Amino acid sequence: MGIVVGYLATPEGHAALDAAVAEARRRSVPVVVVLSVRRDETPERRAEVEQALGEVRDDLTAQGVEHDVRLLDGGDVADDLISTAEEVGAQLVVLGLRRRSPVGKLILGSNAQRVLFDAPCPVLTVKPAG
């Protein structure tokens, strides 16, 4: 059991992580941080991602939050989040959403939409403050 959060080092990713930590504390369960990278990612980009995840690990440890940080090579964000949620028996999946143009508001991002419809548990979407 736990809270699964899709993470990127963006304002949306930070908002999702903050919400996931708050939910995990309320429920007394661990946070499972998932970052999915493409198989063809450059070594430089992968190093940047690994560094960002190291900072997340350090921050969660400093906060006293039980956690598992996963860097997945599937490249399909929705599949990676759904399969992780199934694997850990997640109570909740948390996603960060970005603001969209008026036309873009009519269409939810395809990854977010797939997670909303196919996750085995409730999904919380958050956006950055401001």
N, CA, C and O of each residue as an XYZ file, in Angstrom:
520
protein
N       0.842     -1.187      0.000
C       0.000      0.000      0.000
C       0.879      1.239      0.000
O       1.956      1.253      0.596
N       0.420      2.251     -0.656
C       1.174      3.487     -0.685
C       0.545      4.478     -1.639
O      -0.517      4.234     -2.213
N       1.223      5.599     -1.793
C       0.818      6.648     -2.711
C       1.840      6.668     -3.848
O       3.032      6.852     -3.604
N       1.389      6.484     -5.069
C       2.264      6.517     -6.240
C       2.173      7.906     -6.847
O       1.081      8.442     -7.037
N       3.331      8.486     -7.152
C       3.352      9.817     -7.756
C       4.238      9.812     -8.984
O       5.370      9.330     -8.954
N       3.703     10.359    -10.066
C       4.491     10.570    -11.271
C       5.297     11.842    -11.096
O       4.742     12.898    -10.792
N       6.616     11.742    -11.288
C       7.475     12.882    -10.988
C       8.317     13.290    -12.188
O       8.841     12.448    -12.917
N       8.433     14.578    -12.373
C       9.409     15.220    -13.243
C       9.923     16.427    -12.477
O       9.215     16.962    -11.624
N      11.135     16.864    -12.766
C      11.693     18.032    -12.088
C      11.142     19.307    -12.732
O      11.884     20.091    -13.325
N       9.839     19.495    -12.603
C       9.116     20.650    -13.140
C       8.224     21.199    -12.033
O       8.048     20.536    -11.011
N       7.659     22.386    -12.204
C       6.713     22.873    -11.194
C       5.548     21.901    -10.974
O       5.090     21.721     -9.846
N       5.073     21.275    -12.057
C       3.972     20.317    -11.934
C       4.417     19.080    -11.153
O       3.671     18.553    -10.327
N       5.627     18.629    -11.421
C       6.154     17.467    -10.707
C       6.350     17.737     -9.229
O       6.066     16.881     -8.393
N       6.836     18.932     -8.906
C       7.015     19.298     -7.497
C       5.671     19.406     -6.784
O       5.545     18.993     -5.631
N       4.664     19.961     -7.464
C       3.327     20.056     -6.866
C       2.759     18.661     -6.609
O       2.146     18.416     -5.570
N       2.965     17.754     -7.554
C       2.478     16.376     -7.385
C       3.181     15.700     -6.215
O       2.542     15.027     -5.407
N       4.499     15.878     -6.125
C       5.253     15.262     -5.032
C       4.801     15.812     -3.685
O       4.628     15.050     -2.734
N       4.610     17.115     -3.594
C       4.141     17.717     -2.338
C       2.779     17.152     -1.931
O       2.556     16.837     -0.762
N       1.875     17.027     -2.898
C       0.544     16.485     -2.600
C       0.639     15.015     -2.189
O      -0.069     14.575     -1.283
N       1.506     14.264     -2.850
C       1.674     12.843     -2.514
C       2.221     12.680     -1.097
O       1.768     11.815     -0.347
N       3.187     13.505     -0.737
C       3.748     13.437      0.615
C       2.675     13.767      1.651
O       2.574     13.091      2.675
N       1.880     14.795      1.392
C       0.813     15.162      2.326
C      -0.189     14.015      2.485
O      -0.606     13.703      3.600
N      -0.568     13.396      1.380
C      -1.511     12.257      1.442
C      -0.886     11.067      2.170
O      -1.553     10.398      2.959
N       0.386     10.805      1.906
C       1.064      9.679      2.560
C       1.117      9.887      4.075
O       0.937      8.946      4.847
N       1.361     11.105      4.480
C       1.386     11.396      5.921
C       0.001     11.210      6.538
O      -0.129     10.643      7.623
N      -1.028     11.687      5.846
C      -2.398     11.535      6.354
C      -2.767     10.063      6.522
O      -3.461      9.687      7.467
N      -2.295      9.243      5.598
C      -2.681      7.834      5.579
C      -1.647      6.916      6.236
O      -1.882      5.715      6.370
N      -0.518      7.470      6.641
C       0.575      6.684      7.233
C       1.035      5.556      6.317
O       1.141      4.402      6.732
N       1.305      5.912      5.063
C       1.792      4.950      4.070
C       2.992      5.559      3.346
O       3.192      6.772      3.396
N       3.791      4.728      2.675
C       4.945      5.264      1.948
C       4.554      5.943      0.635
O       3.459      5.744      0.109
N       5.475      6.740      0.132
C       5.353      7.367     -1.184
C       6.229      6.575     -2.148
O       7.377      6.258     -1.838
N       5.683      6.260     -3.316
C       6.447      5.609     -4.377
C       6.553      6.619     -5.518
O       5.572      6.915     -6.200
N       7.764      7.141     -5.710
C       8.022      8.157     -6.732
C       8.434      7.437     -8.008
O       9.358      6.624     -7.999
N       7.742      7.739     -9.111
C       8.024      7.089    -10.391
C       8.422      8.142    -11.419
O       7.715      9.126    -11.639
N       9.570      7.908    -12.039
C       9.989      8.729    -13.156
C      10.308      7.780    -14.297
O      11.137      6.880    -14.158
N       9.655      7.986    -15.412
C       9.809      7.119    -16.573
C      10.655      7.826    -17.622
O      10.391      8.976    -17.974
N      11.682      7.125    -18.120
C      12.535      7.692    -19.163
C      12.448      6.827    -20.414
O      12.183      5.626    -20.355
N      12.678      7.474    -21.530
C      12.688      6.739    -22.803
C      13.937      5.876    -22.882
O      14.980      6.212    -22.323
N      13.813      4.778    -23.575
C      14.954      3.867    -23.725
C      16.102      4.526    -24.486
O      17.265      4.176    -24.283
N      15.779      5.481    -25.364
C      16.810      6.124    -26.180
C      17.319      7.439    -25.566
O      17.929      8.251    -26.261
N      17.073      7.642    -24.289
C      17.511      8.865    -23.601
C      19.034      8.977    -23.664
O      19.734      7.974    -23.524
N      19.542     10.172    -23.871
C      20.990     10.369    -23.941
C      21.605     10.138    -22.561
O      20.934     10.334    -21.547
N      22.861      9.727    -22.512
C      23.520      9.533    -21.218
C      23.538     10.820    -20.381
O      23.428     10.764    -19.156
N      23.676     11.968    -21.034
C      23.690     13.239    -20.314
C      22.339     13.509    -19.653
O      22.268     13.906    -18.490
N      21.278     13.287    -20.414
C      19.923     13.511    -19.869
C      19.631     12.528    -18.743
O      19.043     12.893    -17.725
N      20.047     11.275    -18.935
C      19.827     10.272    -17.892
C      20.564     10.672    -16.609
O      20.027     10.503    -15.514
N      21.775     11.194    -16.731
C      22.535     11.640    -15.560
C      21.806     12.779    -14.846
O      21.773     12.820    -13.616
N      21.222     13.707    -15.616
C      20.446     14.801    -15.020
C      19.246     14.257    -14.247
O      18.946     14.713    -13.144
N      18.566     13.279    -14.839
C      17.396     12.675    -14.201
C      17.803     11.967    -12.915
O      17.144     12.111    -11.885
N      18.886     11.206    -12.977
C      19.348     10.487    -11.791
C      19.751     11.456    -10.677
O      19.511     11.184     -9.500
N      20.358     12.577    -11.045
C      20.720     13.580    -10.045
C      19.465     14.168     -9.398
O      19.405     14.329     -8.179
N      18.466     14.485    -10.222
C      17.211     15.038     -9.688
C      16.547     14.042     -8.741
O      16.024     14.431     -7.697
N      16.567     12.758     -9.102
C      15.966     11.751     -8.227
C      16.756     11.581     -6.937
O      16.178     11.307     -5.884
N      18.065     11.742     -7.013
C      18.876     11.703     -5.797
C      18.486     12.817     -4.841
O      18.434     12.619     -3.627
N      18.213     13.986     -5.397
C      17.770     15.118     -4.576
C      16.402     14.834     -3.953
O      16.150     15.198     -2.805
N      15.521     14.183     -4.718
C      14.204     13.815     -4.180
C      14.378     12.830     -3.023
O      13.761     12.989     -1.969
N      15.215     11.819     -3.223
C      15.479     10.838     -2.151
C      15.976     11.543     -0.891
O      15.479     11.297      0.209
N      16.971     12.430     -1.068
C      17.544     13.143      0.076
C      16.492     13.981      0.791
O      16.446     14.007      2.021
N      15.646     14.665      0.023
C      14.608     15.510      0.600
C      13.587     14.685      1.376
O      13.201     15.051      2.486
N      13.150     13.565      0.789
C      12.169     12.717      1.476
C      12.763     12.107      2.743
O      12.083     11.999      3.763
N      14.026     11.710      2.675
C      14.692     11.172      3.861
C      14.775     12.234      4.950
O      14.499     11.952      6.116
N      15.153     13.452      4.576
C      15.260     14.548      5.544
C      13.910     14.861      6.183
O      13.846     15.264      7.345
N      12.827     14.674      5.418
C      11.478     14.931      5.941
C      10.950     13.765      6.773
O       9.903     13.872      7.410
N      11.681     12.652      6.761
C      11.236     11.479      7.510
C      10.097     10.737      6.833
O       9.304     10.069      7.497
N      10.014     10.853      5.505
C       8.944     10.205      4.747
C       9.436      8.856      4.229
O      10.455      8.782      3.542
N       8.709      7.796      4.560
C       9.045      6.482      4.013
C       8.804      6.539      2.503
O       7.758      7.005      2.052
N       9.781      6.059      1.725
C       9.658      6.234      0.275
C      10.413      5.161     -0.504
O      11.284      4.463      0.015
N      10.038      5.071     -1.755
C      10.707      4.233     -2.749
C      10.760      5.083     -4.007
O       9.720      5.539     -4.482
N      11.942      5.308     -4.556
C      12.097      6.123     -5.757
C      12.496      5.201     -6.893
O      13.483      4.473     -6.791
N      11.723      5.230     -7.984
C      11.937      4.315     -9.098
C      12.162      5.073    -10.402
O      11.363      5.922    -10.796
N      13.260      4.744    -11.053
C      13.546      5.249    -12.390
C      13.279      4.090    -13.340
O      14.001      3.092    -13.331
N      12.247      4.223    -14.154
C      11.819      3.136    -15.033
C      12.183      3.443    -16.476
O      12.064      4.579    -16.936
N      12.626      2.421    -17.172
C      13.078      2.572    -18.549
C      12.018      2.218    -19.582
O      12.342      1.993    -20.747
N      10.775      2.168    -19.176
C       9.730      1.798    -20.117
C       9.466      2.848    -21.168
O       9.204      2.531    -22.329
N       9.537      4.102    -20.757
C       9.288      5.177    -21.690
C       7.824      5.505    -21.872
O       7.497      6.518    -22.491
N       6.930      4.677    -21.348
C       5.496      4.949    -21.422
C       5.029      5.329    -20.025
O       4.807      4.468    -19.174
N       4.885      6.609    -19.805
C       4.577      7.135    -18.482
C       3.311      6.513    -17.907
O       3.305      6.068    -16.759
N       2.246      6.478    -18.688
C       0.975      5.950    -18.200
C       1.112      4.486    -17.801
O       0.674      4.096    -16.719
N       1.717      3.674    -18.663
C       1.897      2.254    -18.342
C       2.740      2.074    -17.089
O       2.436      1.234    -16.241
N       3.805      2.869    -16.975
C       4.679      2.746    -15.810
C       3.946      3.106    -14.520
O       4.111      2.425    -13.508
N       3.143      4.160    -14.542
C       2.396      4.547    -13.343
C       1.325      3.516    -12.996
O       1.161      3.153    -11.831
N       0.607      3.052    -13.995
C      -0.451      2.070    -13.756
C       0.131      0.761    -13.231
O      -0.384      0.197    -12.266
N       1.198      0.277    -13.857
C       1.771     -1.001    -13.415
C       2.379     -0.874    -12.012
O       2.290     -1.810    -11.217
N       2.989      0.264    -11.704
C       3.521      0.462    -10.351
C       2.388      0.506     -9.337
O       2.492     -0.091     -8.266
N       1.302      1.211     -9.665
C       0.148      1.272     -8.761
C      -0.416     -0.124     -8.507
O      -0.777     -0.454     -7.377
N      -0.491     -0.933     -9.543
C      -0.973     -2.309     -9.379
C      -0.012     -3.120     -8.513
O      -0.435     -3.844     -7.611
N       1.270     -2.991     -8.794
C       2.295     -3.765     -8.075
C       2.294     -3.484     -6.575
O       2.385     -4.408     -5.767
N       2.191     -2.206     -6.206
C       2.282     -1.850     -4.782
C       0.921     -1.804     -4.086
O       0.848     -1.551     -2.884
N      -0.143     -2.044     -4.826
C      -1.479     -1.934     -4.227
C      -1.768     -0.518     -3.786
O      -2.234     -0.289     -2.669
N      -1.491      0.438     -4.664
C      -1.597      1.860     -4.319
C      -2.996      2.237     -3.858
O      -4.002      1.744     -4.369
N      -3.024      3.117     -2.887
C      -4.280      3.712     -2.437
C      -4.663      4.904     -3.304
O      -5.837      5.263     -3.404
N      -3.651      5.518     -3.933
C      -3.861      6.746     -4.685
C      -2.694      6.945     -5.652
O      -1.552      6.612     -5.336
N      -2.992      7.490     -6.831
C      -1.966      7.939     -7.767
C      -2.090      9.458     -7.860
O      -3.197      9.984     -7.973
N      -0.961     10.164     -7.813
C      -0.968     11.624     -7.893
C      -0.221     12.056     -9.154
O       0.891     11.601     -9.422
N      -0.856     12.942     -9.919
C      -0.278     13.478    -11.153
C      -0.287     14.996    -11.102
O      -1.222     15.604    -10.580
N       0.746     15.597    -11.640
C       0.769     17.046    -11.810
C       0.316     17.390    -13.216
O       0.751     16.763    -14.182
N      -0.547     18.373    -13.336
C      -1.034     18.810    -14.646
C      -0.579     20.228    -14.913
O      -0.464     21.044    -13.998
N      -0.323     20.508    -16.173
C       0.075     21.867    -16.533
C      -1.114     22.616    -17.105
O      -2.077     22.031    -17.601
N      -1.011     23.907    -17.018
C      -2.068     24.744    -17.590
C      -2.054     24.593    -19.097
O      -1.008     24.377    -19.710
N      -3.224     24.709    -19.676
C      -3.344     24.571    -21.121
C      -4.075     25.780    -21.685
O      -4.731     26.530    -20.963
N      -3.942     25.946    -22.992
C      -4.649     27.020    -23.678
C      -6.151     26.725    -23.638
O      -6.544     25.611    -23.292
N      -7.004     27.707    -23.987
C      -8.446     27.439    -24.007
C      -8.810     26.217    -24.864
O      -9.670     25.427    -24.474
N      -8.177     26.062    -26.001
C      -8.463     24.892    -26.839
C      -7.910     23.641    -26.178
O      -8.567     22.600    -26.181
N      -6.709     23.725    -25.609
C      -6.091     22.574    -24.958
C      -6.869     22.082    -23.759
O      -6.759     20.916    -23.383
N      -7.662     22.964    -23.149
C      -8.460     22.558    -21.996
C      -9.541     21.554    -22.378
O     -10.047     20.827    -21.523
N      -9.890     21.515    -23.644
C     -10.890     20.554    -24.090
C     -10.341     19.133    -24.135
O     -11.093     18.160    -24.105
N      -9.025     19.033    -24.206
C      -8.390     17.722    -24.334
C      -7.381     17.550    -23.212
O      -6.444     18.338    -23.091
N      -7.568     16.530    -22.397
C      -6.617     16.216    -21.339
C      -5.431     15.502    -21.962
O      -5.608     14.757    -22.925
N      -4.241     15.703    -21.449
C      -3.077     14.999    -21.974
C      -3.323     13.496    -22.025
O      -3.969     12.938    -21.138
N      -2.813     12.851    -23.052
C      -3.107     11.434    -23.257
C      -2.600     10.565    -22.111
O      -3.284      9.619    -21.720
N      -1.416     10.857    -21.558
C      -0.926     10.061    -20.431
C      -1.821     10.231    -19.213
O      -2.197      9.250    -18.571
N      -2.159     11.468    -18.897
C      -3.024     11.714    -17.747
C      -4.380     11.049    -17.940
O      -4.926     10.466    -17.003
N      -4.916     11.131    -19.131
C      -6.217     10.525    -19.402
C      -6.160      9.011    -19.218
O      -7.063      8.425    -18.621
N      -5.116      8.382    -19.724
C      -4.987      6.931    -19.570
C      -4.881      6.539    -18.102
O      -5.495      5.562    -17.671
N      -4.103      7.299    -17.334
C      -3.972      6.984    -15.909
C      -5.315      7.164    -15.209
O      -5.710      6.320    -14.404
N      -6.023      8.260    -15.509
C      -7.325      8.493    -14.881
C      -8.296      7.344    -15.140
O      -9.024      6.923    -14.241
N      -8.301      6.845    -16.364
C      -9.259      5.796    -16.720
C      -8.810      4.393    -16.334
O      -9.648      3.536    -16.056
N      -7.495      4.141    -16.310
C      -7.018      2.772    -16.152
C      -6.349      2.457    -14.818
O      -6.046      1.293    -14.555
N      -6.113      3.438    -13.983
C      -5.473      3.172    -12.696
C      -6.379      2.299    -11.829
O      -7.604      2.399    -11.906
N      -5.775      1.448    -11.007
C      -6.559      0.549    -10.163
C      -7.059      1.198     -8.870
O      -7.594      0.518     -7.994
N      -6.883      2.520     -8.755
C      -7.247      3.238     -7.529
C      -7.613      4.669     -7.907
O      -7.476      5.052     -9.069
N      -8.072      5.458     -6.952
C      -8.358      6.870     -7.258
C      -7.101      7.614     -7.719
O      -5.976      7.253     -7.373
N      -7.333      8.663     -8.512
C      -6.243      9.490     -9.038
C      -6.500     10.945     -8.624
O      -7.596     11.474     -8.810
N      -5.480     11.565     -8.066
C      -5.530     12.974     -7.669
C      -4.677     13.763     -8.649
O      -3.504     13.447     -8.845
N      -5.253     14.784     -9.264
C      -4.474     15.647    -10.133
C      -4.293     16.994     -9.447
O      -5.215     17.515     -8.818
N      -3.090     17.550     -9.577
C      -2.780     18.828     -8.942
C      -2.069     19.719     -9.946
O      -1.511     19.243    -10.934
N      -2.098     20.998     -9.682
C      -1.356     21.942    -10.518
C      -0.529     22.833     -9.589
O      -0.854     22.993     -8.413
N       0.528     23.401    -10.129
C       1.358     24.280     -9.302
C       0.582     25.518     -8.865
O      -0.345     25.955     -9.547
N       0.964     26.067     -7.740
C       0.335     27.299     -7.265
C       0.674     28.434     -8.230
O       1.739     28.452     -8.847
N      -0.247     29.366     -8.342
C       0.022     30.542     -9.168
C      -0.650     30.441    -10.423
O      -0.542     31.342    -11.255
